Amino acid sequence: MTLITGKLDRLPEKSKQIILLHFRQGIDHPEIARTLHISEKTVANRKTLALKKLKMELLKTAILFLIRLFFIL
């Protein structure tokens, strides 16, 4: 399991589904909205929040890695 996949698994299911549809399958917002029976605005909002959460989680992981590396050296 990659680092990003592990972080994706921690997202709420609806947000994770939007991220996977958009980035792995290349589906645009209007098509995701039709597929999931939600508005395009909801797709955009959930995607934005999910990306913010992923960014923060990856940043936390990077900071912890650097702290550990610093104390090893």
N, C-alpha and C positions, 0 to 999 in steps of 0.2 A: 504494500500500500504506500503510495507516495504521500508526501507531506500535505500537498493540496487536497488530495482525495480524503485524507483523514480529517482535515478541517472542513471540507464540504459536508462530510457525514454529520457534523455537529450543527449544521444549519437546520432551521425548521424545514420540514418536508416540502412545503409549497415554494419556498425560496430556492431550495436546492433544485427542485424540478425546473424552475425558470432558468437558473444558471446553466444547468446541463442542456436544456433545449437550445438556449442561445449560443453558448460557447462550444459545445461538443457537436451539436447537430446543425449549427448555423442558421437557426430559425429566427426570423425577425419578430419584433414586438407584436405587430398585428396578428401574425399567424399563431404565436403563443397565446395571445388573448382569445382567439377563436377556439383553439384546442382546449384550453382550460376553462372556457366560459367565464372569463373575467375581463375587465376593461383593460385597455392598453395602458392607462395611467397606473392601474394596480400592478401590471407587469413591470413597468418602469420603476415604480416605488419599491417593490419587493427586490428587484435586481439591484437597485442602488443600495438598499439596506444590507443585502447579502454581501455585496462587494466590500462595503465598509467593514462588516464583521470579519470577512476573510482577511482583509488588509490588517486589521488590528490583531487578529490571531497570529498571522504570519509575522508581524512585527514583534509580538511578545516572544514568539519562538526564536526569532533572530537575536533578540536582546538576551534571552537566557543562554543561547549558544555562545554569544560573545563573552558573557560573564563567566561561564564555565571555562572557556578557552583562556581567558585572562588569568584565572586562578590556577590553571594547569601550567602555564608558562611561568 
